[in-house]
Amino acid sequence: MKKNSFPTYKDLKEKLTLRSEDLKFLDYTKSFCKNVFFKKTLNKLIVFAGPCSIHSEKESLIYAEKLKNLQKDLKNIFLIMRVFYEKPRSENSWKGFLYDPNLDNSLNIETGLIKTRKLLLDITHMRVPIATEIADPNVFNYFNDLITWGFIGARTSSSPLHRHFASSMKIPIGFKNTLDGDVKIAINAAITSKNKQSFISIDDDGRICQKSSSGNELSHIVLRGSKTSINYDEKSLISTSELMKEKKQNFPIIIDCAHGNSRYIYQNQIKAFEYILGLIEKEIFPIIGVMLESNLKEGKQNLNPLNLRFGKSITDPCIDFEKTKDLIFKADEKLSKLYFHQNHL
């Protein structure tokens, strides 16, 4: 069996390091998100927007620039870019930019680690906050200093390893309901993450060690629908609220407009997003954020390194940036009216 030795977390972070002004930006975004999480910063909705998965540094930076410019014109929405560099797969297919950065099945993971960290640094230099899915906790430690918000996917929310790892994080970590729509597992995962844990880990110098966490107070749940049904509707949210009450919890909720909540038809994300805004107006549920799978161009394409079309997803299909921009602008205007009314009651 072939083995490749990788740089330690410490080595890669020292080679591709954050600048002092980057640290100030990240401290600000993390503090801001914490305040939104605990509703200390009112009248803000977080929107996570970006490709299903990244596969091109150039396209990712163009998208980040567009998101940055869009943020300047928003009053009530805080944008965080989806930068998903690894993809947990149900089938044996492309696992993400980190694992195969050349898109040719050469699987040069060390190059993927270096390119991914450099890309995350470049996006941070642009002052765009980053969210990602933590498929492999060992991988995440190469980038944890650059991430504002993390997610545990539908395939891994039930994993003790991911739950324990999330308990050591100091950023919001959202657990998605499972592929079959089980929300209880996401709730139980968030409870586990919220509490103290001891587990086996790898330290910054590459040594296996025991880690003891104090629990992550920023744990929450994400509703992403199932293979057969949506769960962003009012009836489903009432059911989710009741499940949380049974556990004496009231976790904030983020709703993923894609996947099962779009019935795997990417255009349906728009319908889901607009419906969720209506629920936010009612102020019944603790919805703090919405997620969109969005790219420069709409749809998806097959992975063909010799004939890739610019700006189009090679995993799940996405809505294009112009539709994303229009949707977010309309939402911001709607929220302005809502928050103006609330502030003048």
C-alpha positions in Angstrom: 0.0 0.0 0.0 1.5 3.3 -1.1 1.9 6.0 1.6 2.4 9.7 1.2 3.6 11.9 4.1 1.7 15.2 4.3 2.8 18.4 6.0 1.4 18.8 9.5 -1.4 21.2 10.3 1.2 23.5 11.8 3.6 23.3 8.8 1.0 24.1 6.2 -0.4 27.0 8.3 3.0 28.5 8.7 3.7 28.1 5.0 0.4 29.7 4.0 -0.3 32.0 6.9 -3.0 34.5 7.8 -2.0 38.2 7.9 -2.9 40.3 11.0 -5.6 42.2 9.0 -7.1 38.8 8.0 -7.3 37.8 11.6 -9.1 41.0 12.4 -11.6 40.3 9.6 -12.2 36.7 10.8 -12.6 37.8 14.4 -15.2 40.3 13.3 -17.2 37.9 11.1 -17.1 35.2 13.8 -18.2 37.6 16.5 -21.0 38.9 14.2 -22.3 35.4 13.4 -22.2 34.6 17.1 -24.4 37.6 17.8 -26.8 36.6 15.1 -26.9 33.1 16.5 -27.9 34.3 19.9 -30.1 37.0 18.5 -28.0 39.8 20.0 -27.7 41.2 16.5 -31.3 41.5 15.4 -32.8 42.1 11.9 -30.2 40.1 10.1 -30.6 36.9 7.9 -27.6 34.9 7.0 -27.6 33.6 3.4 -25.0 30.9 2.5 -24.5 31.0 -1.3 -22.0 29.3 -3.5 -21.3 26.3 -5.7 -22.4 22.8 -4.8 -18.6 22.2 -4.9 -15.7 24.2 -6.1 -13.5 22.8 -8.9 -11.7 25.9 -10.2 -9.8 28.5 -8.3 -10.4 31.2 -11.0 -14.1 30.6 -11.0 -14.3 30.5 -7.2 -12.6 33.9 -6.9 -14.8 35.4 -9.6 -17.9 34.2 -7.6 -16.4 35.5 -4.4 -15.9 39.0 -6.0 -19.5 39.0 -7.1 -20.7 38.1 -3.7 -18.5 40.8 -2.1 -20.0 43.4 -4.4 -23.5 42.2 -3.7 -23.0 42.5 0.0 -22.3 46.2 -0.3 -25.9 46.9 -1.4 -27.6 44.8 1.3 -28.9 46.1 4.6 -30.6 43.1 6.2 -28.7 40.0 4.8 -25.2 38.8 5.7 -23.6 36.7 3.0 -21.3 33.8 3.6 -19.8 31.9 0.6 -20.1 28.2 0.3 -16.6 26.9 -0.4 -17.1 23.1 -0.3 -13.8 21.5 -1.2 -14.6 17.9 -0.4 -17.8 16.1 -1.2 -19.1 13.0 0.7 -20.5 10.8 -2.0 -23.1 8.0 -1.9 -21.5 6.5 -4.9 -17.9 6.1 -6.1 -17.6 9.5 -7.8 -15.5 12.6 -7.7 -14.8 13.5 -4.0 -13.9 17.1 -4.5 -11.2 19.6 -5.3 -9.1 18.8 -2.3 -8.8 15.1 -3.4 -8.5 15.6 -7.1 -7.5 19.2 -7.9 -6.5 18.3 -11.4 -9.9 16.8 -12.2 -8.2 13.8 -13.8 -8.3 11.1 -11.2 -4.6 11.6 -10.4 -5.7 12.1 -6.8 -2.8 14.3 -5.7 -4.1 15.1 -2.2 -1.1 17.0 -1.0 -1.4 19.4 -4.0 -5.1 19.6 -3.1 -4.4 20.6 0.5 -2.0 23.3 -0.6 -4.3 24.7 -3.4 -7.3 24.6 -1.1 -5.6 26.5 1.7 -4.3 29.1 -0.8 -7.8 29.5 -2.3 -9.4 30.0 1.1 -6.7 32.5 2.0 -7.4 34.4 -1.3 -11.1 34.5 -0.6 -10.4 35.7 3.0 -8.1 38.5 1.6 -11.1 39.6 -0.4 -13.0 39.9 2.9 -15.6 37.3 2.0 -16.6 34.9 4.9 -16.4 31.2 4.2 -18.6 28.2 5.1 -17.8 24.6 4.4 -18.9 21.1 5.0 -16.7 19.0 7.3 -16.5 15.6 5.6 -13.2 14.6 7.2 -12.3 16.2 10.5 -8.6 15.4 9.9 -8.7 17.5 6.7 -10.6 20.4 8.3 -7.8 21.1 10.8 -5.7 22.3 7.9 -8.2 25.1 7.3 -10.1 25.6 10.6 -8.6 29.1 11.1 -10.2 30.3 7.9 -13.7 29.1 8.3 -16.6 31.2 9.7 -19.3 28.5 9.7 -19.2 24.7 9.4 -21.7 22.0 8.5 -21.9 18.3 9.1 -23.7 16.6 6.2 -26.6 14.3 5.9 -24.4 11.2 5.6 -22.3 12.0 8.7 -24.7 13.7 11.2 -25.0 10.4 13.0 -21.3 9.9 13.2 -19.8 10.1 16.8 -16.5 11.2 15.3 -18.1 14.2 13.7 -20.2 15.0 16.7 -17.2 14.9 19.1 -15.1 16.9 16.7 -17.8 19.6 16.4 -17.9 19.9 20.2 -14.3 21.3 20.1 -15.1 24.0 17.5 -15.6 27.7 18.4 -17.7 28.5 15.3 -21.3 27.6 14.5 -21.7 24.0 13.4 -24.9 22.9 11.7 -26.0 19.3 11.6 -28.2 18.3 8.6 -31.1 15.9 8.8 -30.3 12.5 7.3 -30.9 11.5 3.7 -34.2 9.8 4.7 -35.3 13.0 6.4 -34.7 12.0 10.1 -34.5 15.3 12.0 -34.1 13.5 15.4 -30.6 12.5 14.4 -29.6 16.1 13.6 -31.1 17.2 17.0 -29.2 14.5 18.9 -26.0 15.4 17.0 -26.4 19.1 18.0 -27.0 18.1 21.7 -23.9 15.9 21.7 -21.8 18.6 20.1 -23.1 21.1 22.6 -21.7 19.1 25.5 -18.3 18.2 26.8 -16.5 15.3 25.0 -13.2 13.4 25.1 -12.0 11.8 21.9 -8.9 10.8 19.9 -7.5 13.4 17.6 -4.4 14.6 15.9 -2.5 17.6 17.2 -0.9 20.4 15.2 2.4 18.5 15.1 0.8 15.4 13.7 0.8 13.3 16.9 -2.2 11.2 17.9 -3.6 12.5 21.1 -6.6 12.7 23.4 -8.6 15.9 23.1 -11.1 17.1 25.7 -13.6 19.7 24.5 -15.8 22.1 26.5 -18.7 21.7 24.1 -19.8 23.9 21.3 -22.6 26.4 22.3 -23.0 27.3 18.6 -24.3 23.9 17.5 -27.6 23.9 15.6 -29.6 22.0 13.0 -30.1 22.3 9.2 -33.2 21.1 7.4 -32.4 19.8 3.9 -35.4 17.7 3.0 -35.3 14.0 2.1 -35.3 11.9 -1.0 -39.1 11.9 -1.0 -40.2 15.2 0.6 -39.4 18.8 1.6 -39.2 19.8 5.3 -39.1 23.6 5.0 -42.9 24.0 5.1 -44.8 25.2 8.2 -46.1 21.7 9.1 -42.5 20.3 9.1 -41.1 23.1 11.1 -43.8 22.7 13.7 -42.9 19.0 13.9 -39.2 20.0 14.2 -40.0 22.4 17.0 -41.9 19.7 18.9 -39.0 17.3 18.5 -36.7 19.9 20.0 -39.1 20.7 22.9 -39.1 17.0 23.8 -35.3 17.3 24.2 -35.7 20.6 26.0 -33.8 22.4 23.2 -34.5 25.3 20.9 -31.7 25.2 18.4 -31.5 27.9 15.7 -32.4 26.5 12.3 -30.9 27.0 8.9 -32.8 25.8 5.9 -31.0 24.3 2.8 -33.1 25.2 -0.2 -31.4 22.6 -2.4 -31.3 18.8 -2.1 -34.6 17.3 -0.9 -36.0 20.8 -0.3 -35.8 21.5 -4.0 -36.9 17.9 -4.9 -33.6 17.8 -6.7 -34.7 20.3 -9.3 -32.4 23.3 -8.8 -34.8 25.9 -10.0 -37.1 25.0 -7.1 -34.6 26.6 -4.7 -36.2 29.9 -5.6 -39.6 28.7 -4.6 -38.2 27.4 -1.3 -36.4 30.6 -0.5 -39.5 32.8 -1.1 -41.6 30.5 1.0 -39.1 30.6 3.9 -39.1 34.4 3.8 -42.9 34.2 4.4 -42.2 32.1 7.5 -39.6 34.5 8.7 -42.2 37.3 8.5 -44.4 35.3 10.9 -41.6 35.1 13.5 -42.8 31.7 14.7 -39.6 29.6 14.1 -35.9 30.3 15.0 -34.8 30.5 11.4 -31.4 32.4 11.2 -30.2 31.4 7.8 -30.9 30.0 4.3 -28.6 28.1 2.0 -28.5 28.3 -1.8 -26.5 26.2 -4.3 -25.5 28.9 -6.7 -22.8 29.2 -9.4 -21.7 31.6 -12.2 -23.8 29.6 -14.6 -26.9 27.6 -14.1 -27.3 23.8 -14.2 -24.5 21.2 -14.2 -22.1 19.5 -16.5 -20.3 16.1 -16.6 -16.7 16.0 -15.4 -14.7 16.2 -18.6 -11.4 18.0 -17.9 -10.7 18.6 -21.6 -14.1 20.2 -22.3 -15.4 22.0 -19.2 -17.7 24.9 -19.6 -16.9 28.0 -17.6 -18.7 28.7 -14.4 -20.9 25.5 -14.3 -21.1 22.9 -11.6 -19.6 19.4 -12.0 -21.6 18.0 -9.1 -25.2 19.1 -8.2 -26.9 21.7 -10.5 -27.0 25.3 -9.3 -29.0 28.4 -10.0 -26.9 31.1 -11.7 -25.5 34.2 -10.0 -27.9 36.6 -11.7 -30.9 34.7 -10.3 -29.2 34.5 -7.0 -28.6 38.2 -7.0 -32.1 39.0 -7.9 -33.5 36.7 -5.3 -31.3 38.1 -2.5 -32.1 41.8 -3.5 -35.8 41.1 -3.4 -35.4 39.3 0.0 -33.4 42.3 1.4 -36.2 44.7 0.4 -38.8 42.5 1.9 -36.9 42.2 5.1 -36.4 46.0 5.2 -40.2 46.5 5.3 -40.6 43.8 7.9 -37.9 45.2 10.2 -39.1 48.8 9.7 -42.5 47.7 10.9 -41.1 45.8 13.9 -39.0 48.8 14.9 -42.0 51.2 14.8 -44.5 49.2 16.7 
